[in-house]
Amino acid sequence: MSPGFVQPDNLVLQASMSVITEVRIPTDAFELGQILSLEQASAIELETLVPSGDVTVPLFWVYEPVEDGFLETVERYPTVNSVTEVDVFDDRTLIRLDWDASQDHLFQCIMEHDGQILGATGSSEGWNFEIRFTDREALSQCQDCCAAAHISLELTRIYNPTDPEAGPWYGLSESQREALTLAIRKGYYDIPRGCTTAELADELEISDQAVTERLRRGIGTFGRYALLTPESAAELD
């Protein structure tokens, strides 16, 4: 494990497929965090990131009305070419930042190891990034790159993207999702149990046996799509 990169003990990676990681980064640990001062905004959210040669052009939502002087302060930063307001609403402003990312070691480490930034949000407590890497090796190399640049990262989550065939609910049918959601809300899986299958059956208006079978199939389906790689799932067929 690279120094400066904190990984929870319970995170397990599959090396054979892409991985998505969520990390927390102090505001002063990377250049873009320093450029976008959060003293005048409650939060900043990345809308999109468009690489263009040596220049990276992000669109950011800045929440709370942008105060006078904010854009001028950002534009005076040496690596900023221009900053413009795209859309202005009562509670937020969409800003386009024409910025040279070559001096930002965080972005360079991500891009050099084929990382894709899926999302980023900043607050007074720091920044949260969601990044996809092609495999574990690429993530490890990015970790080493950040450590060499003295960038302190806290890795909060690593997971494999779901099988595209799983749909938005990990392959669960509507009835399976309804039964599992109700069981969790009612404490069926708590110790001690908060309810019985008979009570779940009454609320779902199906038989006790049907509830048991629906929960069993739902857990099996969820585990197949959420925990197994496509290759290992295929071995079960």
Phi and psi in degrees as GROMACS dihedral restraints (atoms count N, CA, C in turn):
[ dihedral_restraints ]
;  ai    aj    ak    al  type     phi  dphi    fc
    3     4     5     6     1   -72.0    20    10
    4     5     6     7     1   144.8    20    10
    6     7     8     9     1   -64.6    20    10
    7     8     9    10     1   147.0    20    10
    9    10    11    12     1    82.5    20    10
   10    11    12    13     1     1.7    20    10
   12    13    14    15     1  -123.4    20    10
   13    14    15    16     1   108.4    20    10
   15    16    17    18     1   -93.7    20    10
   16    17    18    19     1   124.7    20    10
   18    19    20    21     1  -122.3    20    10
   19    20    21    22     1   125.1    20    10
   21    22    23    24     1   -59.2    20    10
   22    23    24    25     1   148.3    20    10
   24    25    26    27     1   -64.1    20    10
   25    26    27    28     1   -27.0    20    10
   27    28    29    30     1   -92.4    20    10
   28    29    30    31     1    11.1    20    10
   30    31    32    33     1   -88.2    20    10
   31    32    33    34     1   125.9    20    10
   33    34    35    36     1  -123.7    20    10
   34    35    36    37     1   132.6    20    10
   36    37    38    39     1  -109.7    20    10
   37    38    39    40     1   146.1    20    10
   39    40    41    42     1   -98.2    20    10
   40    41    42    43     1   122.3    20    10
   42    43    44    45     1   -79.2    20    10
   43    44    45    46     1   -11.9    20    10
   45    46    47    48     1   -92.0    20    10
   46    47    48    49     1     1.1    20    10
   48    49    50    51     1  -147.3    20    10
   49    50    51    52     1   171.6    20    10
   51    52    53    54     1   -64.9    20    10
   52    53    54    55     1   154.9    20    10
   54    55    56    57     1  -128.1    20    10
   55    56    57    58     1   150.7    20    10
   57    58    59    60     1  -117.4    20    10
   58    59    60    61     1   131.2    20    10
   60    61    62    63     1  -122.7    20    10
   61    62    63    64     1   146.1    20    10
   63    64    65    66     1  -115.4    20    10
   64    65    66    67     1   128.1    20    10
   66    67    68    69     1  -131.8    20    10
   67    68    69    70     1   150.8    20    10
   69    70    71    72     1  -106.8    20    10
   70    71    72    73     1   137.7    20    10
   72    73    74    75     1  -134.7    20    10
   73    74    75    76     1   128.7    20    10
   75    76    77    78     1   -59.9    20    10
   76    77    78    79     1   145.8    20    10
   78    79    80    81     1   -57.8    20    10
   79    80    81    82     1   -37.8    20    10
   81    82    83    84     1   -86.7    20    10
   82    83    84    85     1     6.1    20    10
   84    85    86    87     1   -86.6    20    10
   85    86    87    88     1   -12.8    20    10
   87    88    89    90     1  -143.8    20    10
   88    89    90    91     1   155.0    20    10
   90    91    92    93     1   -64.7    20    10
   91    92    93    94     1   -42.1    20    10
   93    94    95    96     1   -62.6    20    10
   94    95    96    97     1   -35.0    20    10
   96    97    98    99     1   -63.1    20    10
   97    98    99   100     1   -35.4    20    10
   99   100   101   102     1   -72.8    20    10
  100   101   102   103     1   -35.9    20    10
  102   103   104   105     1   -65.7    20    10
  103   104   105   106     1   -45.9    20    10
  105   106   107   108     1   -90.9    20    10
  106   107   108   109     1    87.5    20    10
  108   109   110   111     1   -64.6    20    10
  109   110   111   112     1   132.6    20    10
  111   112   113   114     1   -96.8    20    10
  112   113   114   115     1     9.0    20    10
  114   115   116   117     1   -69.7    20    10
  115   116   117   118     1   -23.5    20    10
  117   118   119   120     1  -109.6    20    10
  118   119   120   121     1    13.0    20    10
  120   121   122   123     1  -148.1    20    10
  121   122   123   124     1   147.2    20    10
  123   124   125   126     1   -77.7    20    10
  124   125   126   127     1   -28.0    20    10
  126   127   128   129     1  -165.4    20    10
  127   128   129   130     1   156.8    20    10
  129   130   131   132     1  -130.2    20    10
  130   131   132   133     1   135.9    20    10
  132   133   134   135     1  -130.4    20    10
  133   134   135   136     1   129.7    20    10
  135   136   137   138     1   -70.0    20    10
  136   137   138   139     1   127.1    20    10
  138   139   140   141     1   -91.5    20    10
  139   140   141   142     1   -45.7    20    10
  141   142   143   144     1  -162.7    20    10
  142   143   144   145     1   160.8    20    10
  144   145   146   147     1  -134.5    20    10
  145   146   147   148     1   119.7    20    10
  147   148   149   150     1  -119.4    20    10
  148   149   150   151     1   105.0    20    10
  150   151   152   153     1   -71.7    20    10
  151   152   153   154     1   141.3    20    10
  153   154   155   156     1  -146.3    20    10
  154   155   156   157     1    90.1    20    10
  156   157   158   159     1    65.2    20    10
  157   158   159   160     1  -128.1    20    10
  159   160   161   162     1   -85.1    20    10
  160   161   162   163     1    -0.5    20    10
  162   163   164   165     1  -109.3    20    10
  163   164   165   166     1   134.9    20    10
  165   166   167   168     1  -112.3    20    10
  166   167   168   169     1   124.6    20    10
  168   169   170   171     1  -109.8    20    10
  169   170   171   172     1    98.4    20    10
  171   172   173   174     1   -91.4    20    10
  172   173   174   175     1   149.8    20    10
  174   175   176   177     1  -107.9    20    10
  175   176   177   178     1   125.7    20    10
  177   178   179   180     1  -124.7    20    10
  178   179   180   181     1   140.1    20    10
  180   181   182   183     1   -88.7    20    10
  181   182   183   184     1   123.5    20    10
  183   184   185   186     1  -105.7    20    10
  184   185   186   187     1   117.0    20    10
  186   187   188   189     1   -87.1    20    10
  187   188   189   190     1   150.0    20    10
  189   190   191   192     1    79.2    20    10
  190   191   192   193     1   149.8    20    10
  192   193   194   195     1   -58.4    20    10
  193   194   195   196     1   135.9    20    10
  195   196   197   198     1   -73.4    20    10
  196   197   198   199     1   123.8    20    10
  198   199   200   201     1   -78.0    20    10
  199   200   201   202     1   158.0    20    10
  201   202   203   204     1   -58.0    20    10
  202   203   204   205     1   135.0    20    10
  204   205   206   207     1    95.1    20    10
  205   206   207   208     1   -12.6    20    10
  207   208   209   210     1   -63.7    20    10
  208   209   210   211     1   -50.4    20    10
  210   211   212   213     1   -64.2    20    10
  211   212   213   214     1   -39.1    20    10
  213   214   215   216     1   -64.5    20    10
  214   215   216   217     1   -39.1    20    10
  216   217   218   219     1   -64.7    20    10
  217   218   219   220     1   -43.1    20    10
  219   220   221   222     1   -64.1    20    10
  220   221   222   223     1   -43.8    20    10
  222   223   224   225     1   -67.5    20    10
  223   224   225   226     1   -24.4    20    10
  225   226   227   228     1   -74.9    20    10
  226   227   228   229     1   -11.0    20    10
  228   229   230   231     1   -66.0    20    10
  229   230   231   232     1   135.2    20    10
  231   232   233   234     1   -54.4    20    10
  232   233   234   235     1   -35.8    20    10
  234   235   236   237     1   -91.1    20    10
  235   236   237   238     1     3.4    20    10
  237   238   239   240     1   -95.1    20    10
  238   239   240   241     1   123.9    20    10
  240   241   242   243     1   -84.2    20    10
  241   242   243   244     1   -42.4    20    10
  243   244   245   246     1  -163.8    20    10
  244   245   246   247     1   156.9    20    10
  246   247   248   249     1  -140.8    20    10
  247   248   249   250     1   130.1    20    10
  249   250   251   252     1  -136.2    20    10
  250   251   252   253     1   150.0    20    10
  252   253   254   255     1   -84.5    20    10
  253   254   255   256     1   126.8    20    10
  255   256   257   258     1   -95.5    20    10
  256   257   258   259     1   -50.4    20    10
  258   259   260   261     1  -137.9    20    10
  259   260   261   262     1   140.2    20    10
  261   262   263   264     1  -125.2    20    10
  262   263   264   265     1   124.8    20    10
  264   265   266   267     1  -122.9    20    10
  265   266   267   268     1   175.8    20    10
  267   268   269   270     1   -61.8    20    10
  268   269   270   271     1   -38.3    20    10
  270   271   272   273     1  -111.2    20    10
  271   272   273   274     1    -1.5    20    10
  273   274   275   276     1  -161.7    20    10
  274   275   276   277     1   158.2    20    10
  276   277   278   279     1  -135.4    20    10
  277   278   279   280     1   132.6    20    10
  279   280   281   282     1   -90.4    20    10
  280   281   282   283     1   122.9    20    10
  282   283   284   285     1  -118.8    20    10
  283   284   285   286     1   136.7    20    10
  285   286   287   288     1  -104.2    20    10
  286   287   288   289     1   123.7    20    10
  288   289   290   291     1  -115.3    20    10
  289   290   291   292     1   110.6    20    10
  291   292   293   294     1   -87.9    20    10
  292   293   294   295     1   107.0    20    10
  294   295   296   297     1  -141.3    20    10
  295   296   297   298     1   137.9    20    10
  297   298   299   300     1   -86.4    20    10
  298   299   300   301     1   108.8    20    10
  300   301   302   303     1   -84.4    20    10
  301   302   303   304     1     0.8    20    10
  303   304   305   306     1   -66.9    20    10
  304   305   306   307     1   -20.1    20    10
  306   307   308   309     1   -94.9    20    10
  307   308   309   310     1    -4.1    20    10
  309   310   311   312     1   -93.2    20    10
  310   311   312   313     1   107.1    20    10
  312   313   314   315     1   -64.3    20    10
  313   314   315   316     1   -33.3    20    10
  315   316   317   318     1   -61.8    20    10
  316   317   318   319     1   -50.7    20    10
  318   319   320   321     1   -65.8    20    10
  319   320   321   322     1   -35.8    20    10
  321   322   323   324     1   -65.3    20    10
  322   323   324   325     1   -40.6    20    10
  324   325   326   327     1   -64.3    20    10
  325   326   327   328     1   -40.3    20    10
  327   328   329   330     1   -65.7    20    10
  328   329   330   331     1   -48.8    20    10
  330   331   332   333     1   -69.9    20    10
  331   332   333   334     1   -36.4    20    10
  333   334   335   336     1   -66.2    20    10
  334   335   336   337     1   -22.1    20    10
  336   337   338   339     1  -113.4    20    10
  337   338   339   340     1    29.8    20    10
  339   340   341   342     1    58.5    20    10
  340   341   342   343     1    31.8    20    10
  342   343   344   345     1   -79.3    20    10
  343   344   345   346     1   146.8    20    10
  345   346   347   348     1  -118.3    20    10
  346   347   348   349     1   121.5    20    10
  348   349   350   351     1   -79.6    20    10
  349   350   351   352     1   114.3    20    10
  351   352   353   354     1   -89.4    20    10
  352   353   354   355     1   -25.6    20    10
  354   355   356   357     1  -171.8    20    10
  355   356   357   358     1   155.5    20    10
  357   358   359   360     1  -156.0    20    10
  358   359   360   361     1   134.7    20    10
  360   361   362   363     1  -135.7    20    10
  361   362   363   364     1   141.7    20    10
  363   364   365   366     1  -122.2    20    10
  364   365   366   367     1   144.7    20    10
  366   367   368   369     1  -144.2    20    10
  367   368   369   370     1  -177.7    20    10
  369   370   371   372     1   -63.7    20    10
  370   371   372   373     1   -19.3    20    10
  372   373   374   375     1   -89.2    20    10
  373   374   375   376     1    -6.9    20    10
  375   376   377   378     1   130.9    20    10
  376   377   378   379     1  -171.0    20    10
  378   379   380   381     1  -114.8    20    10
  379   380   381   382     1   145.0    20    10
  381   382   383   384     1  -114.5    20    10
  382   383   384   385     1   125.8    20    10
  384   385   386   387     1  -116.1    20    10
  385   386   387   388     1   143.3    20    10
  387   388   389   390     1  -116.4    20    10
  388   389   390   391     1   119.8    20    10
  390   391   392   393     1  -131.8    20    10
  391   392   393   394     1   136.4    20    10
  393   394   395   396     1  -102.7    20    10
  394   395   396   397     1   134.5    20    10
  396   397   398   399     1  -120.8    20    10
  397   398   399   400     1   154.7    20    10
  399   400   401   402     1   -66.3    20    10
  400   401   402   403     1   -32.2    20    10
  402   403   404   405     1  -164.2    20    10
  403   404   405   406     1   179.9    20    10
  405   406   407   408     1   -63.5    20    10
  406   407   408   409     1   -37.2    20    10
  408   409   410   411     1   -61.6    20    10
  409   410   411   412     1   -41.8    20    10
  411   412   413   414     1   -63.8    20    10
  412   413   414   415     1   -40.1    20    10
  414   415   416   417     1   -63.1    20    10
  415   416   417   418     1   -44.3    20    10
  417   418   419   420     1   -62.3    20    10
  418   419   420   421     1   -39.9    20    10
  420   421   422   423     1   -66.5    20    10
  421   422   423   424     1   -36.8    20    10
  423   424   425   426     1   -66.4    20    10
  424   425   426   427     1   -39.0    20    10
  426   427   428   429     1   -57.1    20    10
  427   428   429   430     1   -48.3    20    10
  429   430   431   432     1   -62.2    20    10
  430   431   432   433     1   -40.2    20    10
  432   433   434   435     1   -62.4    20    10
  433   434   435   436     1   -45.0    20    10
  435   436   437   438     1   -66.0    20    10
  436   437   438   439     1   -40.2    20    10
  438   439   440   441     1   -63.1    20    10
  439   440   441   442     1   -40.8    20    10
  441   442   443   444     1   -64.3    20    10
  442   443   444   445     1   -28.9    20    10
  444   445   446   447     1   -90.8    20    10
  445   446   447   448     1     7.0    20    10
  447   448   449   450     1    59.6    20    10
  448   449   450   451     1    38.6    20    10
  450   451   452   453     1   -97.3    20    10
  451   452   453   454     1   119.0    20    10
  453   454   455   456     1   -86.1    20    10
  454   455   456   457     1   118.8    20    10
  456   457   458   459     1  -121.5    20    10
  457   458   459   460     1   144.5    20    10
  459   460   461   462     1  -116.5    20    10
  460   461   462   463     1   109.7    20    10
  462   463   464   465     1   -80.5    20    10
  463   464   465   466     1   118.2    20    10
  465   466   467   468     1  -101.5    20    10
  466   467   468   469     1   -20.8    20    10
  468   469   470   471     1  -161.5    20    10
  469   470   471   472     1   142.4    20    10
  471   472   473   474     1  -133.9    20    10
  472   473   474   475     1   133.2    20    10
  474   475   476   477     1  -152.0    20    10
  475   476   477   478     1   158.7    20    10
  477   478   479   480     1   -88.3    20    10
  478   479   480   481     1   139.7    20    10
  480   481   482   483     1   -63.1    20    10
  481   482   483   484     1   148.9    20    10
  483   484   485   486     1   -73.6    20    10
  484   485   486   487     1   157.9    20    10
  486   487   488   489     1   -57.5    20    10
  487   488   489   490     1   130.6    20    10
  489   490   491   492     1   -54.9    20    10
  490   491   492   493     1   -27.3    20    10
  492   493   494   495     1   -75.6    20    10
  493   494   495   496     1   -10.1    20    10
  495   496   497   498     1   -71.8    20    10
  496   497   498   499     1   -25.7    20    10
  498   499   500   501     1    76.6    20    10
  499   500   501   502     1  -174.4    20    10
  501   502   503   504     1   -71.7    20    10
  502   503   504   505     1   -12.5    20    10
  504   505   506   507     1  -122.2    20    10
  505   506   507   508     1    38.1    20    10
  507   508   509   510     1    54.1    20    10
  508   509   510   511     1    37.8    20    10
  510   511   512   513     1    81.9    20    10
  511   512   513   514     1    -2.1    20    10
  513   514   515   516     1   -70.9    20    10
  514   515   516   517     1   137.8    20    10
  516   517   518   519     1   -75.0    20    10
  517   518   519   520     1   166.3    20    10
  519   520   521   522     1   -61.0    20    10
  520   521   522   523     1   -40.0    20    10
  522   523   524   525     1   -69.2    20    10
  523   524   525   526     1   -37.5    20    10
  525   526   527   528     1   -65.9    20    10
  526   527   528   529     1   -43.1    20    10
  528   529   530   531     1   -64.2    20    10
  529   530   531   532     1   -40.2    20    10
  531   532   533   534     1   -61.9    20    10
  532   533   534   535     1   -44.4    20    10
  534   535   536   537     1   -67.7    20    10
  535   536   537   538     1   -44.2    20    10
  537   538   539   540     1   -65.8    20    10
  538   539   540   541     1   -41.4    20    10
  540   541   542   543     1   -62.1    20    10
  541   542   543   544     1   -44.3    20    10
  543   544   545   546     1   -63.9    20    10
  544   545   546   547     1   -42.8    20    10
  546   547   548   549     1   -61.2    20    10
  547   548   549   550     1   -40.9    20    10
  549   550   551   552     1   -68.2    20    10
  550   551   552   553     1   -44.4    20    10
  552   553   554   555     1   -64.1    20    10
  553   554   555   556     1   -35.1    20    10
  555   556   557   558     1   -84.9    20    10
  556   557   558   559     1    -5.2    20    10
  558   559   560   561     1    82.6    20    10
  559   560   561   562     1    24.2    20    10
  561   562   563   564     1   -62.0    20    10
  562   563   564   565     1   -32.9    20    10
  564   565   566   567     1   -94.9    20    10
  565   566   567   568     1     4.8    20    10
  567   568   569   570     1   -76.7    20    10
  568   569   570   571     1   164.6    20    10
  570   571   572   573     1  -122.3    20    10
  571   572   573   574     1   113.3    20    10
  573   574   575   576     1   -73.5    20    10
  574   575   576   577     1   164.4    20    10
  576   577   578   579     1   -60.3    20    10
  577   578   579   580     1   142.6    20    10
  579   580   581   582     1   -91.2    20    10
  580   581   582   583     1   -10.9    20    10
  582   583   584   585     1  -160.0    20    10
  583   584   585   586     1   174.1    20    10
  585   586   587   588     1  -112.7    20    10
  586   587   588   589     1   166.3    20    10
  588   589   590   591     1   -65.3    20    10
  589   590   591   592     1   -28.3    20    10
  591   592   593   594     1   -64.7    20    10
  592   593   594   595     1   -39.7    20    10
  594   595   596   597     1   -68.8    20    10
  595   596   597   598     1   -38.1    20    10
  597   598   599   600     1   -64.0    20    10
  598   599   600   601     1   -41.4    20    10
  600   601   602   603     1   -61.6    20    10
  601   602   603   604     1   -40.8    20    10
  603   604   605   606     1   -61.2    20    10
  604   605   606   607     1   -42.7    20    10
  606   607   608   609     1   -72.7    20    10
  607   608   609   610     1   -34.2    20    10
  609   610   611   612     1   -85.3    20    10
  610   611   612   613     1    -9.9    20    10
  612   613   614   615     1    60.7    20    10
  613   614   615   616     1    44.0    20    10
  615   616   617   618     1  -135.2    20    10
  616   617   618   619     1   175.8    20    10
  618   619   620   621     1   -77.4    20    10
  619   620   621   622     1   161.1    20    10
  621   622   623   624     1   -59.1    20    10
  622   623   624   625     1   -43.1    20    10
  624   625   626   627     1   -63.5    20    10
  625   626   627   628     1   -38.2    20    10
  627   628   629   630     1   -66.1    20    10
  628   629   630   631     1   -37.8    20    10
  630   631   632   633     1   -62.1    20    10
  631   632   633   634     1   -48.4    20    10
  633   634   635   636     1   -57.6    20    10
  634   635   636   637     1   -45.4    20    10
  636   637   638   639     1   -67.4    20    10
  637   638   639   640     1   -38.7    20    10
  639   640   641   642     1   -66.3    20    10
  640   641   642   643     1   -41.7    20    10
  642   643   644   645     1   -65.5    20    10
  643   644   645   646     1   -42.5    20    10
  645   646   647   648     1   -61.6    20    10
  646   647   648   649     1   -47.4    20    10
  648   649   650   651     1   -67.1    20    10
  649   650   651   652     1   -37.9    20    10
  651   652   653   654     1   -63.9    20    10
  652   653   654   655     1   -43.2    20    10
  654   655   656   657     1   -65.7    20    10
  655   656   657   658     1   -40.0    20    10
  657   658   659   660     1   -62.5    20    10
  658   659   660   661     1   -43.6    20    10
  660   661   662   663     1   -66.0    20    10
  661   662   663   664     1   -44.8    20    10
  663   664   665   666     1   -60.7    20    10
  664   665   666   667     1   -45.7    20    10
  666   667   668   669     1   -62.6    20    10
  667   668   669   670     1   -37.4    20    10
  669   670   671   672     1   -61.5    20    10
  670   671   672   673     1   -45.9    20    10
  672   673   674   675     1   -87.5    20    10
  673   674   675   676     1   -28.7    20    10
  675   676   677   678     1   -90.4    20    10
  676   677   678   679     1   -28.3    20    10
  678   679   680   681     1  -110.7    20    10
  679   680   681   682     1   -25.9    20    10
  681   682   683   684     1  -100.7    20    10
  682   683   684   685     1   147.9    20    10
  684   685   686   687     1   -74.6    20    10
  685   686   687   688     1   159.3    20    10
  687   688   689   690     1   -54.5    20    10
  688   689   690   691     1   -35.7    20    10
  690   691   692   693     1   -67.9    20    10
  691   692   693   694     1   -46.2    20    10
  693   694   695   696     1   -70.8    20    10
  694   695   696   697     1   -31.2    20    10
  696   697   698   699     1   -66.8    20    10
  697   698   699   700     1   -36.4    20    10
  699   700   701   702     1   -65.4    20    10
  700   701   702   703     1   -28.1    20    10
  702   703   704   705     1   -67.5    20    10
  703   704   705   706     1   -19.5    20    10
  705   706   707   708     1   -83.3    20    10
  706   707   708   709     1   -17.2    20    10
